[in-house]
Amino acid sequence: MQFIPITVEAGEILSFDWNFLTNESIPGTVYNDLGLVSISSDLAKLADTNSNLFRSSNSFGLETNYGTFSYEFTTAGTFTVGIAVVDTGNQAVDSALLIDNLRLESAQVFGFETGDFTDWQVIGDASIHTAEFGLNPTEGTFQALITTNDNAVSGEEIASFLGLNSAQISSLGNGNVAEASALQLMPITVKAGDVLSFDWNFLTNESTPSSSFNDFGFVSISNSLFELVDTNSSFDSFNSQFRSQTGYGSFSYEFTQGGTYTIGIGVADAEDPAVNSALLIDNLKIVSNTSKVKLSNQSETVLSNDANELISPRANSHSSVTKLSTSESSPLTDVTSVTTSNQSETGLGNGVNEPISDFVNSQSSLTQSSTTNSPELIDLTSSTNQSVPVTIPVVESDAAFENFAGLYAVENSRGTVIDPLTGQRFDPGEAGYIGAAIRQSQLPGKGVSFNRDGIDAATIFLESSLYAPFLIADGTPEKLLDANSANDPAVYFAFANANPDRQNHLRALGNNTFGFEDMFGGGDFDFNDLTFSADYAIA
């Protein structure tokens, strides 16, 4: 499938949702069918038989579930876009690609390429730097630095500058703010669905971690406040000015309501101003969905390498795509290899057996592209029985925390949950979601929870439903659900929007095995702080 040529400006972003389906054996070596996207002469692989695949109820036995591909155009011009599914090795066994929601988005960038704080207000110790600082900007030539050095101001002054109160900043849990610095972007007007993102790197001379002097970085969006990072994060060594750095990561936030907002970014000394910390900031942008690129039928489009195969679009088959925070250092689930090919349209979408060795596992000029799969779920909805026997044969932990994990029933692939206490429905990220999800996990037939020592019962029985994994970091369900909200531990879900740092903390490791990161901000992103597997047989 190739779309009419599109004319774009530099910085615009092309995105679409896709779902790879196959009847091939997995993983495939000789017959490794795959889905592709081409942007003019460049190619990128979306998925193949080595991707994470799940049982499917349609005429194809396996599917990846919906993911999202996105590509940022670095230069203006006219481009052709093609999407294809390819048989490799032979044509005997078929694969397909579902495609939906192809759109072109624009981005407003509020970086620091003027070499000063144009569009920004500053308070405390703030400066502009190039790569001569010792770290490269993530966009262009310049990056901003705010520190808790001598020019930093009190917590009360920071709160007043950002339109907050000092108790809000202290409530992040790091202690009283001794001194801080911050930037504030000029007020911005956005539409519902617009996404704010920026890159950050936390630098500190504090001990890492430091329980007594837990310096931190934070972001405010009007009256809402989020911690970005603190001394409990994962660090590398830096230089004599700041001993440790996290490396650049990314924060993003989707606006659910249109309106005018103020954006603040700050760094704070906790409890004691004697030892300094800093935050590098770059590449702040607002991405807005400005137009749709018309598909042939305004609904779900199917590419199949069997000319006689027809698939009916499934009701509610489109999974919501989480648009919030993935750390730059975090490998996305099933990131595909990206490639450049001089074959132009060779092997794209015609179902014939053409060579792909020129681009598989090679490097690419499509450096602006990314592929994100939908959240990792266990699907028991196809069971003809009212309950399904499930075992949790493996629970392993490589963390100091005493974590709890488990499964809870969700209503759809977006992660909607019904609170068994009130009957109210909550989507990931809404107030009340965490409590509703954990209460679901405690109901017989609706979920299960266990600590690092595993589960006592040999078999549990879960109702026919979708189930999402969760992890309670260094805490228990009882502690989370008690009347004292001040002692609530952090909870991480398969849906980044539901996580306190908006980061991805879960990775599917294959064969219904899941790995979690239990540190705010993603820790070291090795996803082995707690792993567990679930075995079941659907009748």
One Martini backbone bead per residue (centre of mass of N, CA, C, O) as a GRO file, in nm:
protein
  539
    1MET     BB    1   0.095   0.037   0.025
    2GLN     BB    2   0.040   0.366  -0.122
    3PHE     BB    3   0.055   0.698  -0.083
    4ILE     BB    4   0.016   0.990  -0.143
    5PRO     BB    5   0.193   1.246  -0.161
    6ILE     BB    6   0.363   1.432   0.097
    7THR     BB    7   0.373   1.755   0.248
    8VAL     BB    8   0.632   1.885   0.461
    9GLU     BB    9   0.763   1.989   0.760
   10ALA     BB   10   0.986   2.044   0.972
   11GLY     BB   11   0.886   1.834   1.257
   12GLU     BB   12   0.699   1.650   1.149
   13ILE     BB   13   0.466   1.372   1.229
   14LEU     BB   14   0.445   1.034   1.153
   15SER     BB   15   0.158   0.816   1.217
   16PHE     BB   16   0.075   0.466   1.310
   17ASP     BB   17  -0.124   0.180   1.334
   18TRP     BB   18  -0.037  -0.170   1.419
   19ASN     BB   19  -0.090  -0.530   1.317
   20PHE     BB   20   0.060  -0.839   1.340
   21LEU     BB   21  -0.010  -1.132   1.141
   22THR     BB   22   0.013  -1.504   1.181
   23ASN     BB   23   0.094  -1.862   1.070
   24GLU     BB   24   0.363  -1.887   1.160
   25SER     BB   25   0.628  -1.987   1.305
   26ILE     BB   26   0.770  -1.949   1.638
   27PRO     BB   27   1.032  -1.853   1.557
   28GLY     BB   28   1.168  -1.724   1.259
   29THR     BB   29   1.405  -1.797   0.995
   30VAL     BB   30   1.324  -1.884   0.704
   31TYR     BB   31   1.003  -1.782   0.778
   32ASN     BB   32   1.029  -1.438   0.818
   33ASP     BB   33   0.787  -1.263   0.841
   34LEU     BB   34   0.685  -0.913   0.756
   35GLY     BB   35   0.668  -0.569   0.842
   36LEU     BB   36   0.649  -0.247   0.664
   37VAL     BB   37   0.815   0.076   0.607
   38SER     BB   38   0.808   0.355   0.377
   39ILE     BB   39   1.027   0.650   0.316
   40SER     BB   40   1.070   0.650   0.032
   41SER     BB   41   1.394   0.497   0.038
   42ASP     BB   42   1.312   0.408   0.321
   43LEU     BB   43   1.337   0.146   0.576
   44ALA     BB   44   1.115  -0.031   0.814
   45LYS     BB   45   1.064  -0.248   1.074
   46LEU     BB   46   0.792  -0.359   1.262
   47ALA     BB   47   0.763  -0.687   1.221
   48ASP     BB   48   0.795  -1.036   1.322
   49THR     BB   49   0.832  -1.370   1.426
   50ASN     BB   50   1.024  -1.241   1.673
   51SER     BB   51   0.807  -1.119   1.808
   52ASN     BB   52   0.557  -1.040   2.016
   53LEU     BB   53   0.315  -1.300   2.048
   54PHE     BB   54  -0.040  -1.371   2.023
   55ARG     BB   55  -0.326  -1.492   2.053
   56SER     BB   56  -0.584  -1.541   1.802
   57SER     BB   57  -0.939  -1.512   1.686
   58ASN     BB   58  -0.871  -1.523   1.403
   59SER     BB   59  -0.741  -1.646   1.097
   60PHE     BB   60  -0.501  -1.577   1.274
   61GLY     BB   61  -0.310  -1.716   1.531
   62LEU     BB   62  -0.129  -1.445   1.540
   63GLU     BB   63  -0.034  -1.144   1.741
   64THR     BB   64   0.092  -0.831   1.857
   65ASN     BB   65  -0.076  -0.609   1.853
   66TYR     BB   66  -0.105  -0.287   1.889
   67GLY     BB   67   0.096  -0.034   1.746
   68THR     BB   68   0.345   0.234   1.699
   69PHE     BB   69   0.443   0.451   1.441
   70SER     BB   70   0.718   0.696   1.413
   71TYR     BB   71   0.810   1.008   1.224
   72GLU     BB   72   1.059   1.257   1.189
   73PHE     BB   73   1.098   1.535   1.001
   74THR     BB   74   1.403   1.713   0.925
   75THR     BB   75   1.280   1.783   0.639
   76ALA     BB   76   1.150   1.936   0.390
   77GLY     BB   77   0.884   1.795   0.173
   78THR     BB   78   0.831   1.522  -0.052
   79PHE     BB   79   0.659   1.212   0.027
   80THR     BB   80   0.657   0.860   0.040
   81VAL     BB   81   0.419   0.611   0.165
   82GLY     BB   82   0.473   0.274   0.281
   83ILE     BB   83   0.291  -0.043   0.337
   84ALA     BB   84   0.393  -0.384   0.439
   85VAL     BB   85   0.377  -0.739   0.355
   86VAL     BB   86   0.605  -1.031   0.396
   87ASP     BB   87   0.721  -1.308   0.240
   88THR     BB   88   0.951  -1.562   0.346
   89GLY     BB   89   1.083  -1.837   0.151
   90ASN     BB   90   0.756  -1.850   0.113
   91GLN     BB   91   0.383  -1.892   0.022
   92ALA     BB   92   0.223  -2.097   0.219
   93VAL     BB   93   0.232  -1.887   0.460
   94ASP     BB   94   0.048  -1.640   0.624
   95SER     BB   95   0.027  -1.281   0.643
   96ALA     BB   96  -0.043  -0.965   0.826
   97LEU     BB   97  -0.174  -0.611   0.821
   98LEU     BB   98  -0.285  -0.377   1.039
   99ILE     BB   99  -0.433  -0.045   0.970
  100ASP     BB  100  -0.433   0.274   1.155
  101ASN     BB  101  -0.436   0.605   1.225
  102LEU     BB  102  -0.322   0.799   1.012
  103ARG     BB  103  -0.087   1.074   1.085
  104LEU     BB  104  -0.022   1.433   1.103
  105GLU     BB  105   0.218   1.611   1.296
  106SER     BB  106   0.289   1.887   1.493
  107ALA     BB  107   0.569   2.101   1.618
  108GLN     BB  108   0.658   2.282   1.904
  109VAL     BB  109   0.966   2.445   1.972
  110PHE     BB  110   1.134   2.508   2.310
  111GLY     BB  111   1.423   2.575   2.303
  112PHE     BB  112   1.785   2.713   2.291
  113GLU     BB  113   1.874   2.836   1.991
  114THR     BB  114   1.924   3.146   2.080
  115GLY     BB  115   2.115   3.135   2.354
  116ASP     BB  116   1.858   3.177   2.539
  117PHE     BB  117   1.544   3.271   2.727
  118THR     BB  118   1.346   3.251   2.516
  119ASP     BB  119   1.013   3.200   2.647
  120TRP     BB  120   1.148   3.246   2.936
  121GLN     BB  121   1.163   3.204   3.284
  122VAL     BB  122   1.375   3.282   3.572
  123ILE     BB  123   1.512   3.116   3.875
  124GLY     BB  124   1.814   3.151   3.993
  125ASP     BB  125   2.031   2.905   3.853
  126ALA     BB  126   2.089   3.000   3.511
  127SER     BB  127   2.195   2.844   3.190
  128ILE     BB  128   2.383   2.828   2.885
  129HIS     BB  129   2.483   2.539   2.674
  130THR     BB  130   2.710   2.346   2.529
  131ALA     BB  131   2.922   2.078   2.470
  132GLU     BB  132   3.145   2.210   2.659
  133PHE     BB  133   3.022   2.097   2.929
  134GLY     BB  134   3.025   1.756   2.841
  135LEU     BB  135   2.737   1.761   2.694
  136ASN     BB  136   2.504   1.684   2.470
  137PRO     BB  137   2.264   1.792   2.304
  138THR     BB  138   1.944   1.681   2.176
  139GLU     BB  139   1.908   1.979   2.041
  140GLY     BB  140   2.126   2.111   1.871
  141THR     BB  141   2.346   2.347   2.056
  142PHE     BB  142   2.151   2.399   2.306
  143GLN     BB  143   2.132   2.416   2.672
  144ALA     BB  144   1.993   2.391   2.989
  145LEU     BB  145   2.087   2.515   3.328
  146ILE     BB  146   2.006   2.405   3.659
  147THR     BB  147   2.081   2.501   4.002
  148THR     BB  148   2.199   2.483   4.365
  149ASN     BB  149   2.364   2.712   4.385
  150ASP     BB  150   2.421   3.030   4.503
  151ASN     BB  151   2.155   3.148   4.329
  152ALA     BB  152   1.961   3.011   4.478
  153VAL     BB  153   1.641   2.958   4.617
  154SER     BB  154   1.376   2.925   4.789
  155GLY     BB  155   1.097   2.736   4.819
  156GLU     BB  156   0.897   2.975   4.832
  157GLU     BB  157   0.992   3.118   4.571
  158ILE     BB  158   0.937   2.886   4.377
  159ALA     BB  159   0.638   2.849   4.433
  160SER     BB  160   0.553   3.135   4.351
  161PHE     BB  161   0.667   3.129   4.058
  162LEU     BB  162   0.474   2.855   3.989
  163GLY     BB  163   0.193   2.869   4.152
  164LEU     BB  164   0.255   2.749   4.434
  165ASN     BB  165   0.321   2.555   4.718
  166SER     BB  166   0.555   2.434   4.933
  167ALA     BB  167   0.395   2.176   5.012
  168GLN     BB  168   0.385   2.047   4.732
  169ILE     BB  169   0.689   1.993   4.699
  170SER     BB  170   0.728   1.835   4.967
  171SER     BB  171   0.507   1.605   4.887
  172LEU     BB  172   0.708   1.428   4.711
  173GLY     BB  173   0.908   1.301   4.960
  174ASN     BB  174   1.211   1.463   5.010
  175GLY     BB  175   1.145   1.710   5.166
  176ASN     BB  176   1.267   1.999   5.235
  177VAL     BB  177   1.331   2.296   5.071
  178ALA     BB  178   1.624   2.474   5.067
  179GLU     BB  179   1.682   2.493   4.745
  180ALA     BB  180   1.629   2.654   4.412
  181SER     BB  181   1.552   2.609   4.057
  182ALA     BB  182   1.387   2.768   3.760
  183LEU     BB  183   1.159   2.722   3.489
  184GLN     BB  184   0.931   2.917   3.267
  185LEU     BB  185   0.696   2.894   3.043
  186MET     BB  186   0.511   3.030   2.849
  187PRO     BB  187   0.203   3.037   2.787
  188ILE     BB  188  -0.001   2.764   2.670
  189THR     BB  189  -0.202   2.647   2.395
  190VAL     BB  190  -0.421   2.363   2.395
  191LYS     BB  191  -0.524   2.046   2.302
  192ALA     BB  192  -0.671   1.771   2.317
  193GLY     BB  193  -0.388   1.542   2.280
  194ASP     BB  194  -0.161   1.693   2.339
  195VAL     BB  195   0.210   1.683   2.359
  196LEU     BB  196   0.444   1.696   2.610
  197SER     BB  197   0.809   1.741   2.578
  198PHE     BB  198   1.132   1.648   2.735
  199ASP     BB  199   1.471   1.677   2.818
  200TRP     BB  200   1.682   1.515   3.078
  201ASN     BB  201   1.955   1.581   3.329
  202PHE     BB  202   2.085   1.454   3.626
  203LEU     BB  203   2.289   1.626   3.867
  204THR     BB  204   2.532   1.519   4.130
  205ASN     BB  205   2.691   1.522   4.476
  206GLU     BB  206   2.536   1.322   4.598
  207SER     BB  207   2.440   1.055   4.718
  208THR     BB  208   2.379   0.721   4.552
  209PRO     BB  209   2.183   0.714   4.757
  210SER     BB  210   1.979   0.959   4.956
  211SER     BB  211   1.788   0.975   5.245
  212SER     BB  212   1.850   1.273   5.365
  213PHE     BB  213   1.951   1.411   5.061
  214ASN     BB  214   1.696   1.412   4.822
  215ASP     BB  215   1.746   1.525   4.551
  216PHE     BB  216   1.552   1.701   4.280
  217GLY     BB  217   1.335   1.675   4.004
  218PHE     BB  218   1.080   1.884   3.835
  219VAL     BB  219   0.727   1.925   3.727
  220SER     BB  220   0.497   2.178   3.613
  221ILE     BB  221   0.128   2.181   3.543
  222SER     BB  222   0.039   2.415   3.677
  223ASN     BB  223  -0.104   2.246   3.956
  224SER     BB  224   0.078   2.019   3.868
  225LEU     BB  225   0.301   1.759   4.011
  226PHE     BB  226   0.631   1.619   3.920
  227GLU     BB  227   0.861   1.381   3.943
  228LEU     BB  228   1.160   1.295   3.775
  229VAL     BB  229   1.401   1.286   4.002
  230ASP     BB  230   1.659   1.123   4.205
  231THR     BB  231   1.897   0.960   4.408
  232ASN     BB  232   1.748   0.671   4.327
  233SER     BB  233   1.866   0.660   4.071
  234SER     BB  234   2.048   0.607   3.787
  235PHE     BB  235   2.414   0.620   3.759
  236ASP     BB  236   2.685   0.812   3.634
  237SER     BB  237   2.968   0.936   3.575
  238PHE     BB  238   3.135   1.255   3.526
  239ASN     BB  239   3.273   1.513   3.706
  240SER     BB  240   3.401   1.764   3.908
  241GLN     BB  241   3.131   1.923   3.932
  242PHE     BB  242   2.969   1.644   3.879
  243ARG     BB  243   2.972   1.320   3.977
  244SER     BB  244   2.670   1.270   3.869
  245GLN     BB  245   2.460   1.098   3.618
  246THR     BB  246   2.179   0.985   3.426
  247GLY     BB  247   2.120   1.100   3.175
  248TYR     BB  248   1.922   1.126   2.919
  249GLY     BB  249   1.580   1.189   2.930
  250SER     BB  250   1.209   1.158   2.920
  251PHE     BB  251   0.926   1.373   2.916
  252SER     BB  252   0.562   1.316   2.914
  253TYR     BB  253   0.237   1.483   2.825
  254GLU     BB  254  -0.114   1.448   2.813
  255PHE     BB  255  -0.377   1.638   2.718
  256THR     BB  256  -0.722   1.610   2.815
  257GLN     BB  257  -0.740   1.932   2.806
  258GLY     BB  258  -0.811   2.221   2.695
  259GLY     BB  259  -0.585   2.514   2.710
  260THR     BB  260  -0.407   2.709   2.950
  261TYR     BB  261  -0.055   2.675   3.032
  262THR     BB  262   0.199   2.611   3.275
  263ILE     BB  263   0.559   2.552   3.263
  264GLY     BB  264   0.771   2.378   3.498
  265ILE     BB  265   1.129   2.356   3.588
  266GLY     BB  266   1.314   2.179   3.851
  267VAL     BB  267   1.562   2.213   4.122
  268ALA     BB  268   1.644   2.043   4.443
  269ASP     BB  269   1.723   2.084   4.772
  270ALA     BB  270   1.727   1.856   5.038
  271GLU     BB  271   1.742   2.007   5.365
  272ASP     BB  272   2.043   2.072   5.223
  273PRO     BB  273   2.274   2.319   5.068
  274ALA     BB  274   2.574   2.197   5.056
  275VAL     BB  275   2.481   2.007   4.815
  276ASN     BB  276   2.477   1.981   4.469
  277SER     BB  277   2.247   2.028   4.193
  278ALA     BB  278   2.115   1.938   3.855
  279LEU     BB  279   1.957   2.049   3.531
  280LEU     BB  280   1.912   1.938   3.217
  281ILE     BB  281   1.763   2.105   2.922
  282ASP     BB  282   1.568   1.989   2.629
  283ASN     BB  283   1.346   1.973   2.371
  284LEU     BB  284   1.086   2.135   2.390
  285LYS     BB  285   0.750   2.012   2.306
  286ILE     BB  286   0.452   2.039   2.094
  287VAL     BB  287   0.225   1.792   1.996
  288SER     BB  288   0.003   1.805   1.711
  289ASN     BB  289  -0.295   1.701   1.573
  290THR     BB  290  -0.367   1.816   1.237
  291SER     BB  291  -0.392   1.539   1.060
  292LYS     BB  292  -0.521   1.319   0.817
  293VAL     BB  293  -0.439   1.035   0.640
  294LYS     BB  294  -0.596   0.886   0.393
  295LEU     BB  295  -0.760   0.608   0.373
  296SER     BB  296  -0.940   0.393   0.172
  297ASN     BB  297  -1.187   0.342   0.429
  298GLN     BB  298  -1.179   0.494   0.720
  299SER     BB  299  -1.051   0.238   0.851
  300GLU     BB  300  -0.956  -0.071   0.864
  301THR     BB  301  -0.656  -0.198   0.728
  302VAL     BB  302  -0.567  -0.477   0.509
  303LEU     BB  303  -0.274  -0.674   0.485
  304SER     BB  304  -0.216  -0.948   0.255
  305ASN     BB  305  -0.041  -1.247   0.123
  306ASP     BB  306  -0.345  -1.331   0.058
  307ALA     BB  307  -0.570  -1.281  -0.195
  308ASN     BB  308  -0.814  -1.461  -0.042
  309GLU     BB  309  -0.791  -1.292   0.213
  310LEU     BB  310  -1.030  -1.200   0.475
  311ILE     BB  311  -1.080  -0.933   0.709
  312SER     BB  312  -1.255  -0.843   0.983
  313PRO     BB  313  -1.296  -0.597   1.167
  314ARG     BB  314  -1.263  -0.554   1.499
  315ALA     BB  315  -1.404  -0.494   1.777
  316ASN     BB  316  -1.207  -0.297   1.956
  317SER     BB  317  -0.901  -0.343   1.831
  318HIS     BB  318  -0.801  -0.069   1.923
  319SER     BB  319  -0.536   0.036   2.088
  320SER     BB  320  -0.414   0.231   2.302
  321VAL     BB  321  -0.168   0.491   2.299
  322THR     BB  322   0.096   0.557   2.477
  323LYS     BB  323   0.235   0.904   2.532
  324LEU     BB  324   0.408   0.842   2.789
  325SER     BB  325   0.705   0.822   2.907
  326THR     BB  326   1.023   0.748   2.772
  327SER     BB  327   1.321   0.672   2.823
  328GLU     BB  328   1.601   0.700   2.638
  329SER     BB  329   1.734   0.440   2.792
  330SER     BB  330   1.476   0.285   2.710
  331PRO     BB  331   1.373  -0.002   2.586
  332LEU     BB  332   1.152  -0.082   2.373
  333THR     BB  333   0.911  -0.280   2.293
  334ASP     BB  334   1.002  -0.419   2.010
  335VAL     BB  335   1.231  -0.300   1.866
  336THR     BB  336   1.310  -0.229   1.549
  337SER     BB  337   1.477  -0.255   1.281
  338VAL     BB  338   1.660  -0.018   1.087
  339THR     BB  339   1.657   0.088   0.731
  340THR     BB  340   1.838   0.099   0.423
  341SER     BB  341   1.721   0.117   0.080
  342ASN     BB  342   1.764   0.074  -0.291
  343GLN     BB  343   1.476  -0.077  -0.377
  344SER     BB  344   1.243   0.076  -0.297
  345GLU     BB  345   0.955  -0.124  -0.381
  346THR     BB  346   1.076  -0.382  -0.308
  347GLY     BB  347   0.864  -0.613  -0.157
  348LEU     BB  348   0.591  -0.430  -0.139
  349GLY     BB  349   0.283  -0.589  -0.098
  350ASN     BB  350   0.287  -0.858  -0.323
  351GLY     BB  351   0.348  -1.161  -0.195
  352VAL     BB  352   0.636  -1.205  -0.279
  353ASN     BB  353   0.961  -1.360  -0.306
  354GLU     BB  354   1.181  -1.131  -0.181
  355PRO     BB  355   1.451  -0.968  -0.098
  356ILE     BB  356   1.581  -0.870   0.256
  357SER     BB  357   1.896  -0.864   0.325
  358ASP     BB  358   1.960  -0.552   0.281
  359PHE     BB  359   1.797  -0.466   0.575
  360VAL     BB  360   1.831  -0.673   0.779
  361ASN     BB  361   2.018  -0.572   1.048
  362SER     BB  362   2.062  -0.277   0.973
  363GLN     BB  363   2.135   0.031   0.917
  364SER     BB  364   1.998   0.380   0.944
  365SER     BB  365   1.833   0.690   0.847
  366LEU     BB  366   1.580   0.623   1.049
  367THR     BB  367   1.632   0.787   1.337
  368GLN     BB  368   1.321   0.904   1.394
  369SER     BB  369   1.213   0.628   1.460
  370SER     BB  370   0.931   0.445   1.617
  371THR     BB  371   0.824   0.156   1.820
  372THR     BB  372   0.508   0.076   1.984
  373ASN     BB  373   0.358  -0.127   2.195
  374SER     BB  374   0.118  -0.254   2.346
  375PRO     BB  375   0.020  -0.364   2.622
  376GLU     BB  376   0.074  -0.617   2.854
  377LEU     BB  377  -0.136  -0.905   2.825
  378ILE     BB  378  -0.388  -1.133   2.943
  379ASP     BB  379  -0.588  -1.357   2.739
  380LEU     BB  380  -0.917  -1.508   2.846
  381THR     BB  381  -1.174  -1.453   2.646
  382SER     BB  382  -1.180  -1.741   2.474
  383SER     BB  383  -1.310  -1.887   2.691
  384THR     BB  384  -1.573  -2.130   2.757
  385ASN     BB  385  -1.517  -2.086   3.043
  386GLN     BB  386  -1.557  -1.923   3.345
  387SER     BB  387  -1.276  -2.058   3.417
  388VAL     BB  388  -0.911  -2.039   3.459
  389PRO     BB  389  -0.630  -2.212   3.492
  390VAL     BB  390  -0.355  -2.080   3.694
  391THR     BB  391  -0.001  -2.044   3.691
  392ILE     BB  392   0.301  -1.949   3.898
  393PRO     BB  393   0.611  -2.084   3.846
  394VAL     BB  394   0.762  -1.789   3.829
  395VAL     BB  395   0.964  -1.612   4.080
  396GLU     BB  396   1.182  -1.329   4.050
  397SER     BB  397   1.464  -1.151   4.217
  398ASP     BB  398   1.686  -0.832   4.174
  399ALA     BB  399   1.613  -0.689   4.464
  400ALA     BB  400   1.582  -0.506   4.760
  401PHE     BB  401   1.300  -0.505   4.740
  402GLU     BB  402   0.969  -0.576   4.872
  403ASN     BB  403   0.777  -0.707   4.641
  404PHE     BB  404   0.471  -0.681   4.460
  405ALA     BB  405   0.256  -0.885   4.255
  406GLY     BB  406   0.028  -0.912   3.957
  407LEU     BB  407  -0.325  -0.939   3.878
  408TYR     BB  408  -0.586  -0.767   3.681
  409ALA     BB  409  -0.891  -0.680   3.577
  410VAL     BB  410  -0.989  -0.574   3.249
  411GLU     BB  411  -1.202  -0.432   2.996
  412ASN     BB  412  -0.947  -0.345   2.818
  413SER     BB  413  -0.659  -0.245   2.638
  414ARG     BB  414  -0.658   0.039   2.804
  415GLY     BB  415  -0.724  -0.046   3.129
  416THR     BB  416  -0.995  -0.056   3.230
  417VAL     BB  417  -1.149  -0.019   3.557
  418ILE     BB  418  -1.340  -0.170   3.820
  419ASP     BB  419  -1.463  -0.079   4.117
  420PRO     BB  420  -1.572  -0.296   4.364
  421LEU     BB  421  -1.674  -0.072   4.569
  422THR     BB  422  -1.840   0.138   4.345
  423GLY     BB  423  -1.843   0.077   4.011
  424GLN     BB  424  -1.629   0.249   3.899
  425ARG     BB  425  -1.465   0.388   3.623
  426PHE     BB  426  -1.113   0.355   3.518
  427ASP     BB  427  -0.844   0.513   3.382
  428PRO     BB  428  -0.538   0.556   3.316
  429GLY     BB  429  -0.447   0.829   3.545
  430GLU     BB  430  -0.679   0.829   3.722
  431ALA     BB  431  -0.831   0.900   3.991
  432GLY     BB  432  -0.852   0.568   4.145
  433TYR     BB  433  -0.701   0.345   3.986
  434ILE     BB  434  -0.517   0.202   4.186
  435GLY     BB  435  -0.727   0.103   4.392
  436ALA     BB  436  -0.903  -0.054   4.189
  437ALA     BB  437  -0.687  -0.254   4.092
  438ILE     BB  438  -0.608  -0.379   4.369
  439ARG     BB  439  -0.891  -0.473   4.443
  440GLN     BB  440  -0.919  -0.669   4.207
  441SER     BB  441  -0.669  -0.853   4.287
  442GLN     BB  442  -0.834  -0.956   4.564
  443LEU     BB  443  -1.032  -1.108   4.390
  444PRO     BB  444  -1.185  -1.383   4.326
  445GLY     BB  445  -1.124  -1.426   3.974
  446LYS     BB  446  -0.979  -1.112   3.929
  447GLY     BB  447  -0.701  -1.207   4.078
  448VAL     BB  448  -0.348  -1.159   4.185
  449SER     BB  449  -0.102  -1.194   4.456
  450PHE     BB  450   0.263  -1.151   4.520
  451ASN     BB  451   0.572  -1.224   4.617
  452ARG     BB  452   0.905  -1.320   4.580
  453ASP     BB  453   0.812  -1.623   4.685
  454GLY     BB  454   0.530  -1.639   4.571
  455ILE     BB  455   0.277  -1.889   4.545
  456ASP     BB  456   0.094  -2.116   4.720
  457ALA     BB  457  -0.084  -2.190   4.504
  458ALA     BB  458  -0.090  -2.404   4.239
  459THR     BB  459  -0.389  -2.295   4.166
  460ILE     BB  460  -0.577  -2.065   3.984
  461PHE     BB  461  -0.892  -1.884   3.923
  462LEU     BB  462  -0.996  -1.718   3.625
  463GLU     BB  463  -1.173  -1.523   3.456
  464SER     BB  464  -1.302  -1.429   3.158
  465SER     BB  465  -1.035  -1.211   3.063
  466LEU     BB  466  -0.846  -0.936   3.112
  467TYR     BB  467  -0.490  -0.904   3.212
  468ALA     BB  468  -0.288  -0.707   3.431
  469PRO     BB  469   0.005  -0.609   3.538
  470PHE     BB  470   0.174  -0.556   3.863
  471LEU     BB  471   0.364  -0.330   4.093
  472ILE     BB  472   0.478  -0.318   4.431
  473ALA     BB  473   0.697  -0.103   4.583
  474ASP     BB  474   0.788  -0.185   4.881
  475GLY     BB  475   0.502  -0.346   4.927
  476THR     BB  476   0.146  -0.376   4.988
  477PRO     BB  477  -0.187  -0.403   4.955
  478GLU     BB  478  -0.253  -0.327   5.248
  479LYS     BB  479  -0.093  -0.060   5.254
  480LEU     BB  480  -0.246   0.074   5.015
  481LEU     BB  481  -0.558   0.020   5.143
  482ASP     BB  482  -0.534   0.184   5.370
  483ALA     BB  483  -0.603   0.482   5.554
  484ASN     BB  484  -0.292   0.555   5.496
  485SER     BB  485  -0.169   0.757   5.240
  486ALA     BB  486   0.131   0.826   5.341
  487ASN     BB  487   0.227   0.497   5.292
  488ASP     BB  488   0.224   0.475   4.993
  489PRO     BB  489   0.323   0.296   4.748
  490ALA     BB  490   0.447   0.228   4.455
  491VAL     BB  491   0.283   0.183   4.130
  492TYR     BB  492   0.310  -0.048   3.851
  493PHE     BB  493   0.225  -0.064   3.504
  494ALA     BB  494   0.141  -0.131   3.165
  495PHE     BB  495   0.057   0.179   3.197
  496ALA     BB  496   0.218   0.473   3.185
  497ASN     BB  497  -0.019   0.666   3.274
  498ALA     BB  498  -0.033   0.517   3.572
  499ASN     BB  499   0.240   0.618   3.640
  500PRO     BB  500   0.413   0.842   3.837
  501ASP     BB  501   0.645   0.885   3.584
  502ARG     BB  502   0.546   0.785   3.293
  503GLN     BB  503   0.681   0.509   3.275
  504ASN     BB  504   0.828   0.216   3.164
  505HIS     BB  505   0.806  -0.096   3.380
  506LEU     BB  506   0.738  -0.308   3.142
  507ARG     BB  507   0.826  -0.643   3.013
  508ALA     BB  508   0.803  -0.867   2.763
  509LEU     BB  509   0.980  -1.200   2.766
  510GLY     BB  510   0.797  -1.424   2.702
  511ASN     BB  511   0.582  -1.666   2.770
  512ASN     BB  512   0.428  -1.499   2.987
  513THR     BB  513   0.666  -1.300   3.066
  514PHE     BB  514   0.757  -1.063   3.329
  515GLY     BB  515   0.925  -0.740   3.364
  516PHE     BB  516   1.047  -0.526   3.628
  517GLU     BB  517   1.061  -0.188   3.741
  518ASP     BB  518   1.105  -0.030   4.082
  519MET     BB  519   1.204   0.255   3.986
  520PHE     BB  520   1.197   0.570   3.968
  521GLY     BB  521   1.247   0.630   3.619
  522GLY     BB  522   1.359   0.304   3.566
  523GLY     BB  523   1.642   0.292   3.642
  524ASP     BB  524   1.827   0.039   3.454
  525PHE     BB  525   1.641  -0.119   3.244
  526ASP     BB  526   1.641  -0.458   3.301
  527PHE     BB  527   1.377  -0.601   3.404
  528ASN     BB  528   1.464  -0.771   3.714
  529ASP     BB  529   1.328  -0.703   3.990
  530LEU     BB  530   1.066  -0.858   3.867
  531THR     BB  531   0.969  -1.191   3.778
  532PHE     BB  532   0.698  -1.350   3.584
  533SER     BB  533   0.484  -1.632   3.521
  534ALA     BB  534   0.210  -1.758   3.307
  535ASP     BB  535  -0.001  -2.044   3.314
  536TYR     BB  536  -0.225  -2.167   3.050
  537ALA     BB  537  -0.547  -2.321   2.943
  538ILE     BB  538  -0.765  -2.290   2.677
  539ALA     BB  539  -1.105  -2.421   2.620
   0.00000   0.00000   0.00000
